């Protein structure tokens, strides 16, 4: 697979992150983006000629704006294998916009793909699944979905989730500052706390698929201690409800975007 030339159409935030991560893994990658600011093109091998780009690539990753997806695919000169990260554009539309015989899979990666720690859900033509996993399992945790509409749930959870986590980290840090720490100390402690907690839970799940976050949480929570006092404040302010609602609302918004 690493000998197959992968073409990325649209090398902005997500397309550029995918390009650089795959390049770091020694995949053969070529970019095409006539609108990319040269300042953001550093490290990206861009082909300026659309026809030449198509001739040089065998599998395409579509990372353009939703309004440009159909037009881009309809300009392809021959059938292609296509992985689309375009939000809201379903597989039916992708196939109808592409040359007859094209295979398509929708993927929803997230920003930590930049450091090869992404999370990704996918759905589409199963013929491409093996190639998809070979490419993206090197830089993401990949989840095969049973239904296409579950991509909205992936969008709301792991697609938008980094923003929730980063806001949580900032809030932890602000709490540390309010308690007397410097911002630099509080931010570093907050980051390491989130990293360590996530890795601990992941290790527990690797060892026992029935492991649960609440079990680990209880190991930190002594009767009448500091942790239960803090957890009480989170419950009082509907923290769990707020997070659940955020994921659901983002998933609903993903559905709304798909109908426009």
C-alpha positions as a printed Julia matrix, in Angstrom:
260×3 Matrix{Float64}:
   0.0    0.0     0.0
   2.84   2.44    0.73
   3.78   2.17   -2.95
   0.35   3.42   -4.02
   0.26   7.14   -4.69
  -2.3    8.84   -2.46
  -3.73  12.14   -3.66
  -5.16  14.65   -1.2
  -7.56  17.2    -2.69
  -7.71  20.18   -0.37
  -4.7   20.66    1.92
  -6.12  23.01    4.55
  -6.46  22.13    8.24
  -7.6   18.51    7.95
  -6.19  17.7     4.52
  -2.83  19.18    5.48
  -2.77  17.28    8.77
  -3.51  14.0     6.98
  -0.86  14.75    4.34
   1.88  15.44    6.89
   1.0   12.47    9.09
   1.0   10.04    6.16
   4.24  11.53    4.85
   5.8   10.95    8.26
   4.78   7.3     7.9
   6.51   7.11    4.51
   3.38   6.88    2.4
   3.61   8.28   -1.11
   1.42  11.4    -1.01
   0.68  14.21   -3.43
  -1.46  17.27   -2.75
  -3.7   19.4    -4.94
  -5.08  22.72   -3.72
  -5.06  25.76   -6.03
  -6.44  27.95   -3.22
  -3.96  27.05   -0.48
  -2.09  29.97    1.06
   1.63  29.41    0.31
   2.39  30.07    4.0
   0.38  26.95    4.88
   1.87  24.79    2.13
   5.2   24.2     3.83
   6.18  20.54    3.63
   3.43  19.68    1.13
   4.27  18.47   -2.37
   1.6   20.22   -4.44
   0.72  19.43   -8.04
  -0.62  22.5    -9.8
  -2.06  20.71  -12.85
  -5.39  18.95  -12.19
  -5.0   16.41  -15.01
  -1.46  15.56  -14.02
  -2.56  15.16  -10.4
  -5.2   12.63  -11.43
  -2.75  10.68  -13.6
  -0.22  10.44  -10.78
  -2.58   9.26   -8.04
  -4.49   6.03   -7.46
  -6.47   6.71   -4.29
  -7.94  10.12   -3.48
  -8.69  11.72   -0.13
 -11.28  14.45   -0.63
 -10.88  17.26    1.91
 -12.56  20.24    0.25
 -15.39  22.44    1.52
 -18.85  20.8     1.29
 -19.97  23.24   -1.4
 -17.03  22.24   -3.61
 -17.31  18.46   -3.27
 -19.73  17.63   -6.1
 -18.04  19.97   -8.58
 -14.61  18.54   -7.76
 -15.69  14.93   -8.13
 -17.6   15.58  -11.35
 -14.4   16.95  -12.9
 -12.55  13.65  -12.45
 -11.73  12.12  -15.82
 -11.99   8.46  -14.81
 -13.25   6.29  -11.91
 -11.28   6.6    -8.69
 -11.2    5.13   -5.2
 -12.22   8.02   -2.96
 -12.07   8.56    0.8
 -14.08  11.65    1.72
 -13.62  13.7     4.89
 -16.2   16.24    3.68
 -18.81  16.81    6.39
 -22.47  16.34    5.51
 -22.03  14.92    1.97
 -23.44  11.38    1.93
 -22.13   8.41   -0.02
 -25.06   8.56   -2.47
 -24.13  12.11   -3.46
 -20.43  11.27   -3.6
 -21.05   8.32   -5.95
 -23.46  10.25   -8.18
 -20.96  13.09   -8.49
 -18.05  10.81   -9.39
 -17.31   8.98  -12.65
 -19.23   5.69  -12.97
 -17.37   2.85  -11.31
 -15.81   4.96   -8.55
 -15.75   3.54   -5.01
 -16.31   5.86   -2.07
 -15.96   5.75    1.7
 -16.82   8.57    4.08
 -14.39   9.05    6.93
 -14.58  11.34    9.94
 -11.12  11.88   11.46
 -10.23  14.4    14.14
  -7.48  16.95   14.69
  -5.12  14.78   16.82
  -4.39  12.99   13.55
  -1.76  15.76   13.32
   0.33  13.88   15.89
  -0.75  10.41   14.76
  -3.18  10.06   17.69
  -6.42  10.48   15.78
  -9.82   8.83   16.11
 -11.76   8.0    12.97
 -15.12   6.5    11.99
 -15.82   5.24    8.47
 -18.62   3.93    6.25
 -18.99   3.2     2.54
 -17.9    0.69   -0.1
 -16.38  -2.23    1.75
 -13.94  -2.9    -1.07
 -11.91   0.06    0.2
 -11.94  -0.88    3.89
  -8.72  -2.88    3.86
  -6.81  -0.07    2.15
  -8.37   2.51    4.45
  -7.34   0.62    7.57
  -3.83   0.06    6.25
  -3.45   3.79    5.68
  -5.22   5.29    8.67
  -4.59   2.73   11.4
  -1.01   4.06   11.48
  -2.21   7.49   12.56
  -5.7    6.9    14.05
  -7.89   4.57   16.02
 -10.38   3.43   13.35
 -14.0    2.36   13.9
 -16.1    0.67   11.2
 -19.7    1.87   11.38
 -22.78  -0.23   10.68
 -24.85   2.69    9.35
 -23.94   5.87    7.55
 -25.92   8.13    9.86
 -23.65   7.06   12.74
 -21.03   9.32   11.17
 -23.01  12.2    12.7
 -22.48  10.66   16.14
 -18.75  10.28   15.42
 -18.68  13.92   14.34
 -20.34  15.04   17.56
 -18.11  12.89   19.76
 -14.57  12.47   18.41
 -14.76  14.99   15.56
 -15.79  17.88   17.79
 -14.5   16.27   20.99
 -10.99  17.77   20.94
 -12.58  21.2    21.41
 -14.46  19.96   24.49
 -11.31  18.39   25.92
  -9.25  21.51   25.29
 -11.93  23.64   26.95
 -11.88  21.25   29.92
  -8.1   21.51   30.16
  -8.34  25.29   30.11
 -10.97  25.17   32.86
  -8.79  22.87   34.98
  -5.92  25.31   34.56
  -8.09  28.27   35.5
  -9.16  26.39   38.62
  -5.5   25.88   39.46
  -4.77  29.58   39.0
  -7.75  30.45   41.18
  -6.22  28.2    43.85
  -2.81  29.89   43.72
  -0.77  28.19   40.98
   0.82  30.1    38.15
  -0.92  29.66   34.79
   2.09  27.84   33.34
   2.17  25.39   36.25
  -1.59  24.88   36.16
  -1.73  24.31   32.4
   1.09  21.75   32.4
  -0.45  19.91   35.35
  -3.84  19.93   33.61
  -2.44  18.54   30.35
  -0.54  15.77   32.12
  -3.58  14.9    34.23
  -5.75  14.44   31.15
  -3.03  12.52   29.26
  -2.27  10.23   32.19
  -5.92   9.55   32.98
  -6.71   8.71   29.36
  -3.71   6.41   28.99
  -4.51   4.68   32.28
  -8.06   3.99   31.15
  -6.86   2.79   27.74
  -4.44   0.37   29.43
  -7.22  -0.95   31.66
  -9.45  -1.53   28.61
  -6.64  -3.35   26.81
  -6.38  -5.71   29.75
 -10.1   -5.99   30.41
 -12.75  -5.04   27.86
 -15.27  -4.66   30.71
 -13.2   -1.97   32.44
 -15.19   1.16   33.26
 -14.16   4.79   33.91
 -16.2    4.82   37.13
 -14.05   2.06   38.62
 -10.9    4.11   38.17
 -12.69   7.24   39.33
 -13.59   5.49   42.56
  -9.91   4.69   43.19
  -9.26   8.43   43.4
 -12.32   9.15   45.52
 -11.85   8.7    49.27
 -14.8    9.06   51.68
 -15.12  12.66   52.79
 -12.01  13.65   50.81
 -11.04  16.29   48.32
 -12.09  14.44   45.17
 -15.65  13.78   46.25
 -15.95  17.44   47.21
 -14.88  18.45   43.71
 -17.11  15.86   42.05
 -20.04  17.18   44.04
 -19.48  20.6    42.45
 -19.38  19.06   38.97
 -22.67  17.25   39.62
 -24.2   20.39   41.13
 -23.36  22.26   37.91
 -24.65  19.49   35.63
 -21.22  18.7    34.19
 -22.13  15.19   32.92
 -25.36  16.49   31.4
 -23.53  19.37   29.73
 -21.01  17.03   28.07
 -23.71  14.6    26.89
 -25.74  17.52   25.55
 -22.72  18.95   23.72
 -22.08  15.66   21.89
 -25.77  15.27   21.0
 -26.1   18.85   19.79
 -22.98  18.6    17.64
 -24.3   15.34   16.15
 -27.63  17.04   15.42
 -25.8   19.94   13.78
 -23.9   17.47   11.6
 -27.25  16.08   10.42
 -28.51  19.61    9.74
 -25.47  20.43    7.62
 -26.04  17.28    5.6
 -29.52  18.46    4.57
 -28.35  21.81    3.17
